[in-house]
Amino acid sequence: MGRNLRWLGLCFVLCFVATSFSGCSLRRMLYGHLDWVLLHQFDRFFDLDSEQKQALRKSIDETIAWYKRDRLPELIRLLKSVKEASDKQSIEPGQLDEWLLTLDQHRKDLVIKMSPQLIPLALTLNAEQLSHFEKRLLDREKKRLKVLKKSGQEFDDALADHIEDIGESFSSWLGPLRKDQEQILAESLQLNRAVLEAQMDQRRRFRSYWLAQLAAKNPDDLSRAFAAMTSQDRPELNEVDRKILDEQRKAWRRFWSLLIPSLDQKQWKKLAQFAGELSQELQEQMEREVSAQRPANL
């Protein structure tokens, strides 16, 4: 559950889910209906009943209001900074790290904000809903499992397709990666059978830990588990898991450090357009909400 709560973070809804659609009107629609987006995602994982949805909606509304008030201005400033750097086709040393640290802190803040409110929901989950949750987690592993079932040249081809799929996730804000950039991605991630199997083992341990926590329905244990989600010392991780996650972080940092100097003019322009349009739309939405909340006689 920890991994998926982080994935469901509002920051990523704003930065990645909403912006993966090209239509401005659709992005504005998503901004105005983030409560529905987040509720839908929780429902996908847990198949919530009507009472659970009603209780969760209140927590989601409070979290969205908090994020828009306390964190959204900083996100808009970050996007403007990305736009300015992209216009110059140059990112200053340390600037990328600053952006990534800011987004990571937003994720952590969202987890901390929502976690206490999710414990009452967790205590109401029944056996069928936990089974549904497990199935959803397993569904997310199908691509990796499909790759691991191959051997020889078929494995190499399937792994190359898997890496290409990862590269396509950048297309909404950079456009398609060139072949040399796909090679940078492959060399940075250093994926092979042993790495994929180690990642699958780590995910199995994660899945088992959270299913056990949710099934036990111990409020104190759940509180500790949620509280530890933003820490490097998360209880579901062993030393092998921590090494895997640390290597993944280093791999992605290595990828970005090599990708940025390789961007061509078209990709810089795409990134500038992406960041500029999103920051402007979020700013306008925020200003409209502030204006709507003012008394009519002011």
C-alpha positions, 0 to 999 in steps of 0.5 A: 500500500505504501508504494501505491499511496505515494504513486497516488500522491496529488503532486504526481496527479498534477505533474504527471497524470493530468499533464500526460493529456495533450488537451488544455481543456482536459487538464483544466477539467482534471484540476477541477476534479482531482477529488474524483481522480484520486477517489477513482484510483483508490477505488481501482485498488480496493473496490470501495463500497459507498460508505468507504467512498464517502468517508475517503472523499472527505479526507481527499477534499481536505488534502487537495485544499491543503495542497492547493493552499500550501504547496501549489504555489511552489510547484508553479514556481518550479514549473516556471523555473523549468520553462526558463531553463528550457528556453535557454536550453541549459540547466545550471549545475544543481538545478535538476537536483533541486527540482527533484528534491522539491517534488520528492518533498511534495510526495513525502508531505502528501503521504504524511498528510494523508496517512493518518486519515487512511487508517480508519479506511484501512480498518474497514477493508474486508477480505474480498477488498484485500484480495482485489488489492493484491490482484491489482498489485500483481497486475502491475507486475505482468510486464516484468513477469512476461519478460522474465518468462523469455530466454535467450534472444527472446529475453533480450528482445523483450527486455529491449521492448520493456525499456522502450516502454519506459522511454515512452513515458517521457514523450508527453513532455520531451517528445519521443526519445531518439535511439541514442537516448534510448541507449542512454536509458538502457545503459543507465538502468542496467537492467538484466535478468538478475536485476529484474528478478531482484526487483520482483523479489523486493516487490513480493516482500512489499506486497506480503508486508502490506497485505499482512498489515491490512489483514491484521487491522491493528491501528497502532501497527498501521500508524507506524507503517504509514509513518515510516513510508517516507523513511529509508528505514521502512519496516518492509525493507530488508538490506537487499531491498534498500540496496535495490532502491538505492541502485535504482535512485542512482540509475535514474540520477545517472540517466538524467545527468546524461539525458539533459546534455543530449536534448536537441532543440525540438526537445527543449522547445517541447519541454518549455511548452509543457512547463509553460502551459502547465504553470500558466494553467495552474496559476489561472486556476488558482487565481480563479479559486481565490477570486471565487472565495472573496466576498462579492462586495470586495 
